[in-house]
Amino acid sequence: MKAKYPKFTPVELASRIDEYFIHIKGKYRMTKVAPKTEGGKPTRTKVCEREPELATISGLALFLGFSSREVFDNCMRRGKFADILKRGCLRIQAVYESRLHQHSTSGAIFALKSMGWNEKPEAKKPEETTALKTLSIKIIESGPKPVTNEKEVII
């Protein structure tokens, strides 16, 4: 089975990524609701036609028409429009990063770490690090042992 790469121009791809972020907000419409009491005024209510979704890289890849995450990742690493796809993924990372300010952050932390975020600072290059050397110290006793009281002194 051949991997499916969607055909876009750079402008179409950027536009399609914007459409994804609009799409995941869900779809609502306003509708009139009959009054609860006779003689009352009708009210307008927001009705959900399509539930909102969470931003995900897999969701973005599906929305853009990729056949798999692997194909999407390869295109993002080496593809013609890698910078545009990376920007789309950066928008998803921004969503996860904003969730770090909420009460439960473990899911966002997991997602960001899997996207390459590291909680520890990067290790310095070998030429920048100072090598740690182990120094062994051996204590050699010489002469008589010190006395603990006057009675042990021999003259």
C-alpha positions in Angstrom: 0.0 0.0 0.0 1.4 3.4 -1.0 1.7 6.1 1.6 -0.6 9.0 1.0 0.9 12.5 0.8 -1.7 15.2 0.4 -1.1 17.7 -2.5 -1.1 21.3 -1.4 0.6 24.5 -2.3 2.3 26.3 0.7 -0.6 28.8 1.0 -3.2 26.0 0.8 -1.4 24.0 3.5 -1.1 26.9 5.9 -4.8 27.7 5.3 -5.8 24.1 5.9 -3.9 24.1 9.2 -5.8 27.3 10.2 -9.1 25.5 9.3 -8.1 22.6 11.6 -7.9 24.9 14.6 -11.3 26.4 13.7 -12.8 22.9 13.1 -11.7 21.6 16.6 -13.6 24.4 18.3 -16.9 22.6 17.4 -20.0 23.9 15.7 -22.9 25.7 17.4 -26.1 27.3 16.3 -28.6 29.5 18.0 -32.2 28.3 18.2 -35.4 29.7 19.7 -36.9 27.9 22.7 -40.6 28.2 23.4 -41.4 30.1 26.6 -41.8 28.1 29.7 -44.9 30.0 30.8 -47.9 31.1 28.7 -47.4 34.7 27.6 -43.6 34.6 28.2 -41.0 35.5 25.7 -39.1 32.8 23.7 -35.5 32.5 24.5 -32.5 31.8 22.3 -30.3 28.8 23.2 -26.9 27.7 21.9 -27.2 24.2 20.4 -24.1 22.1 19.8 -24.0 20.5 16.3 -20.5 19.1 16.6 -18.7 18.7 19.9 -15.4 20.6 20.3 -12.2 18.4 20.0 -8.8 18.7 21.6 -5.8 19.7 19.4 -3.6 16.7 18.6 -0.9 16.0 16.1 -2.7 12.9 14.9 -5.9 14.9 14.5 -4.0 17.5 12.4 -2.5 14.8 10.2 -5.9 13.2 9.6 -7.5 16.6 8.9 -4.7 17.3 6.3 -5.2 14.0 4.6 -2.1 12.1 5.6 -2.4 8.3 5.6 -0.4 7.8 8.8 1.5 9.6 11.6 4.7 8.1 10.2 4.1 9.7 6.8 3.2 13.0 8.5 6.4 12.9 10.7 8.6 12.1 7.6 7.1 15.0 5.7 7.6 17.3 8.7 11.2 16.2 9.0 12.3 16.2 5.4 9.3 17.3 3.3 8.9 20.2 1.0 6.6 22.0 3.5 8.4 21.0 6.7 8.4 24.5 8.1 4.7 24.9 7.6 4.0 21.6 9.3 6.4 22.3 12.1 4.5 25.6 12.7 1.2 23.7 12.9 2.8 21.3 15.5 4.1 24.3 17.4 0.5 25.6 17.7 -0.5 22.3 19.2 2.4 22.5 21.6 1.2 25.9 22.6 -2.2 24.4 23.5 -0.5 21.8 25.6 1.8 24.4 27.2 -1.2 26.5 28.2 -2.7 23.5 30.0 0.4 23.5 32.3 -1.3 26.4 34.1 -4.4 24.3 35.0 -4.9 22.0 38.0 -4.1 18.6 36.4 -1.0 18.9 34.2 0.2 15.3 33.9 -1.3 14.7 30.4 0.1 17.9 29.0 3.5 17.2 30.5 3.5 13.7 29.0 2.5 15.1 25.6 5.2 17.8 25.6 7.9 15.4 26.7 6.9 13.0 23.8 7.3 16.1 21.5 10.9 16.5 22.6 10.5 18.9 25.5 13.1 18.2 28.3 12.7 19.2 31.9 16.5 19.1 32.5 18.9 21.5 30.8 20.8 20.0 27.9 24.2 18.6 28.7 27.1 20.7 27.7 29.3 19.8 24.8 32.4 17.7 25.7 34.7 20.6 25.1 32.7 22.8 27.5 32.6 20.3 30.4 35.2 20.0 33.0 36.2 16.4 33.4 35.8 15.1 36.9 38.8 13.1 38.2 38.8 10.8 41.2 41.5 11.3 43.7 42.4 8.4 45.9 43.9 9.2 49.3 45.6 6.5 51.3 46.5 7.2 54.9 49.8 5.7 56.0 50.5 5.5 59.7 54.2 6.0 60.7 55.7 5.8 64.2 54.0 4.9 67.4 50.3 5.4 67.8 49.3 8.5 69.9 48.6 7.8 73.5 45.1 8.2 75.0 46.3 9.0 78.6 49.5 9.7 80.7 49.8 6.1 82.0 50.6 4.8 78.5 53.7 7.0 78.2 56.9 5.1 78.6 60.1 7.1 79.5 
